[in-house]
Amino acid sequence: MVCGGVTPGIPLTNILSTLGQFAPLRLAEGWDNVGLLVGDRNSEIHRVMTCLTITPDVVEEAVASKADLIVAHHPLPFKPLAKLNTDSAASGMLWQLARAGVAVYSAHTAMDSARQGINQMLAEAMSLDDIGVLDPAGESTGTSASTTVEGSGRFGKAGDVTMTQILHRLGECLGANLFRCVVPPGKDANKPIKRVAVACGSGGSFLPLADRQGCDLMVTGEATFHTCLDAQNRGIGLVLLGHFHSERFAMERLAEFLAHEHDEISVWASRCETDPIVEIAVKDGVNLSDR
């Protein structure tokens, strides 16, 4: 059941098992902080909320909605906290959640790399064929990157569609219609693309791997200015979805998945979460968005 109603509840361990099968924590990067970050494994769960990032608004929604568990993509805490008090934003939010009995779980980079994780979702949204892994890890169905099913990033054949067509496909999946792009000199957004790489979030560091796989386009959440210049120099197009848009959609899908797997509890994706980055058009010192 999604949203609302009185539910009987299930052990938190049941949900942890489902999440662990969907995104095995062994796939997480060594620097990451994943798994059950706050809470009692023996507690009973009635209501679950997913989100991309825990913010004060998300905390308020979770407490007001009587959520027992938040499944967040980005970990909180990410770095070790020496104190749990209200002197800092991070520890203050954790204190509020702990007082309200709200557990916190994050799979983060494990969900990025899972066989049906975020990068796989994006690759499939672009209708790529022969999808492979940029940085293989875990199980494999063969010896090459194109047959590996787990690991960081994805790449695949685009079938000679254009960058513009790929942007339309992404827009339909992500509910967005404005993306920042790098189009290398001599290239054209309306010329066919043969091979595409994808790396959600801050995935600019995967550009050399995309180049090694012969990709002429890479889709990511965000990249540095120098990575954009590097893409130009390599002759690789770059699509910057925005960190939020490249990952938030997957937390909505995760809510649907958990609701399907555990229909005896209420599950929903945060209704208040928004992209912290907004676009404001200005001309002659006038904010055009006010007109």
N, C-alpha and C positions, 0 to 999 in steps of 0.2 A: 504494500500500500504506500502511495506517495502522499505525504502531507496529511495532517489532521487526524482526529480520532484517537480513542484510547486503544492502545495495543498491549498484548500480553508480555512482550519483552523476551529477549533471548540472551544467553551468556555472551559477554564481550569476546570470549575466546572463539566463538563461532564466526563472528565477523572478522576477527584477526586472521582466522584460517582462510576465509574467502579472499581477503585482501592479499594474503601471502601467496595464494595460488595464482591470482591475477597478475600480481607484480612481485615476484620473488625478491626478497630483500638482499639476496646474494648478488643481485645485479647492481646494487647501489655503488656509487663511487666511494673510495676509501675516505674522502674528506667529508662525506655527507653525514647527516644525523637522521636516521630513519627508524621506523617501527613505532611502537607505542611510547610516546614521549611524556604523556601525563595520564594517570589513571590506574585503576585496579583491574587486572585481568579477570578477576572473579565477579566483577559487577554485572548487573543486568541492564541491557540496553533496550530502550523503547523507541528512541528517536535519534536519527543520525542526520547530520548536515555536512555536505561537502563544500569545499571552497578552494580557491587557488591560494589565497594568502590570509592568514589571521590578522585582522586589523581591529581597532576599537569598535567600528560599526559591526563587524562580523561577530565579535564577542558579545555585543549588546543583543544582536539577533539571536545568537545561540542561547543566551540566558533567558531572554524573553520568550523564546519558542520552546523552552524546556528541553533542549537537546541534551542527550546523554553522551554523545560522541561527535567530535568534529574530525572529519577526514580531510586534511589540508594537503595540498601539493607541496607547498613550501614549508619546511619544518619550523616549528616554534617550540622550544628554543632551537636555534641553529648552532650557536656557539655556547659553550658551558657558561652557566650563570653562577656566580659566587653567592648571590643573595636572591631570595624570593620575597620582594616587597614592592611597593608602589613608587619607588624612586626612579624607575626607568620604564619606558613604554613596554618593552618586552616582558620584563618581570611583572609589571602591573597587570598586563593582560592574562598572564599565566595564573597570577594570584586570583583574579576574578573568576577564571574558569574553574580553578581548583575549588574555590569556595562554593561554586554552584554545582559541583560534582560533574563537570563536563570533561570527559577524557579527550585526548588529542592523539591522532595518528597521522603519520606522513610516510609515503613511499618515495616521493621526489624522484631522484635519478633512477631508481628501480622501475618506476612507472614510465619514465622516458624510454627505457631500454627494453621493457617487456615485449614479448612477441606480439601482443595486441595493445601495446602501450601508445603513448602520445605520438611518437614519431611514425609508428605504423599507421595510426589513424590518419595523420596528415598525408602520408604517402598514398593511402587508399582514397582519401578525399580528392587527390589530384588524378586519380585513375591511373597510377603508374603500374607498369608491368614488370615482371621479373624483379621484384623488390628484394634488395639485399641490405646488409648492415655495413655502415661505414667503419665502425670500430667493433669487430665481433667479440662476443663474450658468451660464456655459458654453452648451452646445448647447440648443436649444429646438425644439419641433415647432410652435410658433406664437408668438403675442405675449403671451399671458396666463400668469399663474402656474400656472393649472390645466393648461396644456399643456407646461410646462417640465419637463425630465426630470433636470436637475442643479441643485444648489444646496443651501442650508442649510435644514433643517427640512422638514416635510411637513404637509399638511392634506387633509382629505377628508370626504365625506359618510358619516355613521354608520348611516344607514338606520333611524333612530328606535329604536335599541337604548338600553338604560340604561347609566349609569355602572357599575353593578354587573356587567352583562354584559360590558362592555369590560374590567373588571378580571379577570374569569374568563378571557377570551381572552388577556390579557397574562400571567396566571399560568401558563397552559398553555405559552406560548411561552418564558417566562423561567425556569420552574421555581421560581417564588416564589408565596407565598400571603398576603403581608402588605404592603400599600402605605399610605403616608401620603397623605392627600387633603385638599383644601380644597373644602368644599361651601358655596357662597355662601348668604347668607340668602334664604329663600324658595324655594331649590332643594331637590331631593331626589335621592338617589343612585339611586332607583328610577323616576325620571321619564325619558322619552325624551331622548336626546342627538341633535342633528341634524348637528353639524359638529365635527370633532375636529382639533386640531393636535398635532404631536409634534416634540420636539427632544431628542435624547439628551444624556447627560452633564449639564453645568451649563448648562441651556437656558432658565433663567428670563428672560433678556433678550429672548426671542422672544415674550413675552406680548403686547406691543403689536401685533406682526405677526399673531398669532393673532386678536386682537380685530378687526383690520382686515379679516380674511377671514371675519368673522362666526362664529367658532368659539365654542361654549359649553362646550368642555372642552379643556384642554391637558395632554398627557402629557409629562413630562420626567424627567430623572434626579434633579436637585436644584435648589432655588431658595432665595433668601434669604427671611427672614421678611417683609421689606418687599414682596417680589414676591408672596408669599402674600396679604398685605393688599391689594395692588393687584388681584390676581385676584378677591378678594372684592368690592372696590369696583366692578369691571367686570362682575360677575355671571358670571364664568367659573370653572367648576370646574377644579381642578388635581390631577393625580395625580403623586406623587413616587415614582418606581420605586426610587430609590437610584442613585447614579452607577454602581456596580458592575453591578447587575442590568440597567441600561438599555443596557449595551454589551458585557458579557462574553459573552453568548450569541452575539454576532456573530463573536467570535474562534473559537468552536467551529465555526460555519458556515464560516468562512474556512479552517479546517484541513481540513474536508471538501472544500471547493472545490479547494484546492491539491492534496490527495491525488488528486482526480479528474483534474485537469489534468496532474499529474505522477505517474503511478502507479508510476514506477520508483524513487521515493524514499519514505522514511518521514515521515509528517506526523502530528502530534497536538497537541491543545490542552493546555496545562499542566494537570497533574493535581493540583498542590498549591495553585493559586491560589484564594484565598477573599476574601470581602468583609471589609475591615478593620473595618467597622462592625458590631457585634453588638448585639442587644437583650437587656437584662437586666431582668427584672421584679422589683421589690422591694416589700415590704410590711412596715411596722414594723421597718425595718432588716434584714430577712431577705431574702437572695437566693433568690427562688422557684425559680430554675433549678437550685439545688442539691438541691431536694427530690425 
